Amino acid sequence: MTFQRARNDEQREARRRAILETATAMLDEMGVAELTLNELSRRVGRAKSNVLRYFDSREAVLLELLDAAVQEWLTEVSDALVRGVDPRRPVTERADRLSEVLASTLAARRPLCELLGAQGGVLEHNVSVEVVVKHKRVALARLTSAADLLRRHVPELGGEAERVCFHVLVLAGALAPYSSPPAGVQAAYDLEPALAVLHLELRDSLRSAIRMLLTGAVPRA
């Protein structure tokens, strides 16, 4: 892909979108740690210094991808909950179904889970205050939307809904690496199958963890 210099706001936005779309495609092929600014620049056909005209750093690109991925996930969850949670059922049944929907939709979005896992320790470093402020504002809006969505189906959560949503996203990021062990760890599991109890399927482990969160949050609310 070859670019000419952007001469107006519309062209500059088009360059930004091209960089983000390329980075999104790269995350389908590789992990967050493997996505480098050099490779991203090569794939969009621009010098690294030119990519940095649009984004502070590699981490700034990934933070925007994270914000967009969370919004896409919330849209999917909203539709799934309307179809999958019967408001007439007891709170325990609704909470179980909510756990299943959240776990299955997150587990199906591995790049999102990896971005969530890298957020605090990697993505929020090497970025300007302006980028952080923008990201945090978006994250707060997403968290509010997610909490409202959960309360719509499990109103018993009350004021605990925001806390539950935050911890669900943290869990998704933390548990994802255990379901995709590196080659050496997988070889150890193959050599000694009893150790494979530590190899967690992401959907199952998330569902169990989210159910425990809800079980504790509803009585507190």
Secondary structure in CASP SS format (residue, H / E / C, confidence):
PFRMAT SS
TARGET T0000
AUTHOR 0000-0000-0000
METHOD secondary structure of the structure
MODEL  1
M C 1.00
T C 1.00
F C 1.00
Q C 1.00
R C 1.00
A C 1.00
R C 1.00
N C 1.00
D H 1.00
E H 1.00
Q H 1.00
R H 1.00
E H 1.00
A H 1.00
R H 1.00
R H 1.00
R H 1.00
A H 1.00
I H 1.00
L H 1.00
E H 1.00
T H 1.00
A H 1.00
T H 1.00
A H 1.00
M H 1.00
L H 1.00
D C 1.00
E C 1.00
M C 1.00
G C 1.00
V H 1.00
A H 1.00
E H 1.00
L C 1.00
T C 1.00
L H 1.00
N H 1.00
E H 1.00
L H 1.00
S H 1.00
R H 1.00
R H 1.00
V H 1.00
G C 1.00
R C 1.00
A C 1.00
K H 1.00
S H 1.00
N H 1.00
V H 1.00
L C 1.00
R C 1.00
Y C 1.00
F C 1.00
D C 1.00
S C 1.00
R H 1.00
E H 1.00
A H 1.00
V H 1.00
L H 1.00
L H 1.00
E H 1.00
L H 1.00
L H 1.00
D H 1.00
A H 1.00
A H 1.00
V H 1.00
Q H 1.00
E H 1.00
W H 1.00
L H 1.00
T H 1.00
E H 1.00
V H 1.00
S H 1.00
D H 1.00
A H 1.00
L H 1.00
V H 1.00
R H 1.00
G H 1.00
V C 1.00
D C 1.00
P C 1.00
R C 1.00
R C 1.00
P C 1.00
V H 1.00
T H 1.00
E H 1.00
R H 1.00
A H 1.00
D H 1.00
R H 1.00
L H 1.00
S H 1.00
E H 1.00
V H 1.00
L H 1.00
A H 1.00
S H 1.00
T H 1.00
L H 1.00
A H 1.00
A C 1.00
R C 1.00
R H 1.00
P H 1.00
L H 1.00
C H 1.00
E H 1.00
L H 1.00
L H 1.00
G H 1.00
A H 1.00
Q H 1.00
G H 1.00
G H 1.00
V H 1.00
L H 1.00
E C 1.00
H C 1.00
N C 1.00
V C 1.00
S C 1.00
V H 1.00
E H 1.00
V H 1.00
V H 1.00
V H 1.00
K H 1.00
H H 1.00
K H 1.00
R H 1.00
V H 1.00
A H 1.00
L H 1.00
A H 1.00
R H 1.00
L H 1.00
T H 1.00
S H 1.00
A H 1.00
A H 1.00
D H 1.00
L H 1.00
L H 1.00
R H 1.00
R H 1.00
H H 1.00
V C 1.00
P H 1.00
E H 1.00
L H 1.00
G H 1.00
G H 1.00
E H 1.00
A H 1.00
E H 1.00
R H 1.00
V H 1.00
C H 1.00
F H 1.00
H H 1.00
V H 1.00
L H 1.00
V H 1.00
L H 1.00
A H 1.00
G H 1.00
A H 1.00
L H 1.00
A H 1.00
P H 1.00
Y H 1.00
S H 1.00
S C 1.00
P C 1.00
P C 1.00
A H 1.00
G H 1.00
V H 1.00
Q H 1.00
A H 1.00
A H 1.00
Y H 1.00
D H 1.00
L H 1.00
E C 1.00
P H 1.00
A H 1.00
L H 1.00
A H 1.00
V H 1.00
L H 1.00
H C 1.00
L C 1.00
E C 1.00
L H 1.00
R H 1.00
D H 1.00
S H 1.00
L H 1.00
R H 1.00
S H 1.00
A H 1.00
I H 1.00
R H 1.00
M H 1.00
L H 1.00
L H 1.00
T H 1.00
G H 1.00
A H 1.00
V H 1.00
P H 1.00
R H 1.00
A C 1.00
END
